[in-house]
């Protein structure tokens, strides 16, 4: 999963933020874990998992086209 995203850093930033929000909303509803405070490990873990899921969905929809560095 690591590597360049076809939209550059703005797309990476948007996917990370939206994925963190997605993880924070969906996981407590599905698993009943619940969010803690900002510094609790489960809060960070939910954010990272949500962002990873969103990146996988983005790549599945967008396709894996080779990207080039400028």
RAPE-V475787 format. One record per pair of residues at least 12 apart in sequence whose C-alpha atoms are under 10 Angstrom apart, sorted by the first residue. I is the first residue (numbers start at 0). J is the second residue. If there is no record, write none. Layout:
BEGIN
i->{I I}
j->{J J}
END
This chain:
BEGIN
i->{0 0 0 0 1 1 2 3 3 3 3 4 4 4 4 4 4 4 5 5 5 5 5 5 5 5 6 7 7 10 10 11 11 13 14 14 14 14 14 14 14 15 15 15 15 15 15 15 16 16 16 16 16 17 17 17 17 17 18 18 18 18 18 18 18 18 18 18 19 19 19 19 19 19 19 19 19 19 19 19 20 20 20 20 20 21 21 21 21 21 21 21 22 22 22 22 22 22 22 22 22 22 22 22 22 23 23 23 23 23 23 23 23 23 24 24 24 25 25 26 26 26 26 27 32 33 34}
j->{51 54 55 58 51 54 66 65 66 67 68 54 57 58 63 64 65 66 58 61 62 63 64 65 66 67 66 66 68 54 57 50 54 50 49 50 51 52 53 54 57 46 47 49 50 51 53 54 46 47 49 50 53 46 49 50 53 54 45 46 47 48 49 50 51 52 53 54 42 43 44 45 46 47 48 49 50 51 52 53 45 46 47 49 50 45 46 48 49 50 52 53 34 42 43 44 45 46 47 48 49 50 51 52 53 41 42 43 44 45 46 47 48 49 45 46 49 45 49 45 46 48 49 45 45 45 46}
END
